[in-house]
């Protein structure tokens, strides 16, 4: 077993398009996307809580460090706790805890071990017995325990505001750190979150406070609090915050709603018991009852990903397969014992001169002969050579895994497909893997022959499922086709052009719903299972991992916050629909359209006049004024400078409420300009000719800073500057920030990049490939752990961080380094 200790923060990288209108809604340009070869090592990141570390072979690993482990290996760590701390939980990497030893599951992907700790409790507060460890929990307020927690608000008790997460959020994982602020004139003695005692810290200068004092009982009158609570796999989990002051007044201070049920987008269907089942991205298996819509989930030791599963009814097992180091690993998950075992390993003996690597595309089980069929793609060593489709079988009776056909049937007829479905007479395949005019063919179960080719439909098809009426339903990136297996006739059942809100973006699996007879399609980019009516072709959301109601978010490229009204406004320019301004209610996650533009253009910025409730949206060279009272939109100003194509060069916009003007940056002219809200007059505030300092050099991001200050991101230089709005002088802040593996995040590549100044924490956030925090006082940068790609960032007056990504709006906690989804 190879182990290598590295210093730094583990990152999860997301690939996303950055061009205007790109979004992630265009789907694949063929039936497959070529995946990378599987790694020989996987990185285990350490997220150790305060007072804890992990020990391995005499080496201590602390928070922020990581270890490289050989693929397929397991590792046992000792949990080391400092005096005064006790263990709450250890999770991640499919591991199990026995005593003080945490053993990972078999390593199949990068993962993180999270250690939750808390200080050893020193007893109840002064003069009273504490509320105890029991209290408002999954059954709601009113559960009794040692020192019953309050069930009703009490105006005499401390107030408590939850800062993370927001009032409703979709969460992942086994635990969540809930945090906020509590205050009371008599001093805050205790805060409990679902019965868990919170850690209290007197409010520091990092959070705005008007009454930071101590009471006569030496209890702080305002505190920051945080508590780690267990999460339930449920559509709704209530969280209750109870408080008690030094005088003994206690009450229910706050509550919020969490959703953590995960819908698997890569799934198999159990036709015997009407269930849909698959793995989630947190090492769990989720099972959905197709009759009731209810779900259950359980963790499986050693499980990271479930790729392309199949259900074996007589064993009540979910079987899945992957290729590691040139071997097929066939694994089974016992749904009763909730354990995973290795069924079979098979060396593919890939010839290095011919094949670079192989991937399992799909597996399917045939009950008639108790056999599993595996569809693999071999990827060539040479870019000019074609890939090959290879089909294997696994006979459960004989425990034999062997090749059935490699690119051709025994009669010499070739085939090339990345999807399959089983019929009564053979294996249904596509005619090719590259989209275009797709048709289906059938390979005999003994691999001897391939039947005639059906009619074709040009819908870039990517999955196959067979219904009870000898029809094959194929979902693709331009629509859904129906093939009659007997006659070979083909028809378009559903077209993407007929349903702009539910276009397929990344199809992972499909199957027929045995209850309704409809086609179910798992889409990992949309993070939902979409139902397609087998007769009408109508689409609807069947299962989802979203939150809130309303139109889908696609590419919310610009954000502005109306904190007083708990609303975020977004300019969404993604997909194949016209640009639109959306409003997101932060208390519910619900989305609504504020304005739909009549054509697709280049979104160049969004600003909010909160006092007058007016939005300003920049589209190409025009700036539109959008009143939020519903009255008519109007053209506010047109930028006077155009490029050779007749387009303006505005690339971002910010509201300067004190100066009663819009601030905008001009990418081509290297300028920062002000546009008077009254007259629309344009004034150059900083440029190569106005003010001293480096050129702004292709600016794309702008944010108000302190008084008469703004921060600007130069995309051509990959640098952040502070600009004096009175003189135009530029002051260099930073031009390099690398992640732990050395990747430069502030690249001088002219990419559209937003930034935002957080005055509470005195940070500039740069929305790069991974969001970057820059300390404006020291110029030092930090890459938050586990925080992925973002399009834009805003912060609240209390330092809460909101970010947009393709398809979602989410919140990030700087303290616990955790992200939750607020709208999706």
Helices and strands as residue ranges (DSSP letters): E 3-7, E 41-48, E 52-56, E 59-61, E 65-70, E 76-81, E 85-91, E 96-98, E 101-103, E 111-119, E 159-164, E 168-170, E 175-183, E 188-193, E 196-197, E 199-202, E 222-230, E 237-245, E 250-259, E 267-270, E 275-279, E 284-289, E 295-299, E 310-312, G 313-315, E 317-324, E 327-334, E 339-347, E 355-366, E 371-380, E 388-395, E 400-406, E 420-422, E 426-430, E 437-438, E 440-444, E 457-458, E 465-466, E 471-475, E 479-484, E 490-495, G 496-498, G 500-502, E 507-512, E 519-523, E 528-532, E 539-544, E 556-562, G 563-565, E 567-572, E 580-585, E 591-596, E 603-609, E 614-619, E 622-627, E 634-638, E 650-656, E 661-666, E 671-676, E 682-686, E 699-704, E 709-714, E 719-724, E 730-734, E 755-758, E 763-766, E 772-775, E 781-783, E 792-795, E 801-805, E 808-813, E 818-823
